[in-house]
Amino acid sequence: MEELSYSLNTLYMLLTAALVMWMAAGFTMLEAGLVRRRNTAEIVTKNVGLYSISCFMFLLCGYLAMYPGDFYYFVAKGDGSHIFSKTYEEHNKAVKKYIYSK
């Protein structure tokens, strides 16, 4: 049952991500149609940049919220060393240890 849940969550994520991608393209066309011809390239560049930033932030934050056990957690310490952990519990222990060690 857990595999089915994981598969359905992944399918739902892919479908909604495709809809958001097309929504962003639609807003780009709307904005480009509302400005002068010389400003169209600026609008398209702005929207592509915003979509790229939002995809990267989803990779950092959203994916970890959806699938907490599937990603190697990474916490950078001030001395240049790093804490890697494979499970949600290990991640929480490492973060608490890092936060309360100061």
Phi, psi and omega in degrees: 000328180293324179293321178295317179298316178298316180295317179292322176298318180293317177299315179298318179297317181294319179295314180291326177295321177295319178295319178295321178299315180289330176295318178297320177296321178295318177294325177298315179295320179297311181295320179295328179284343182265356181244171178292161184300324183289342181263359184296317180298322178296318179296315180296316179298317179299314182290323176295318178297316179296321178293323178295316178296318181293324176295318179295319179292326175296319179300319181285318188253309187293318181295321179294327178288325181282317184233076187293337183266358187261352187241142176284115182286147186224122176232122181271133176263163183294335183271008178093348177277168185226155176249119174249137176216151186259341183239164180298318181295316178298321179297312181299318178298315181295318180293315179298318178298318180293316183292315186273000179277350182270000000 
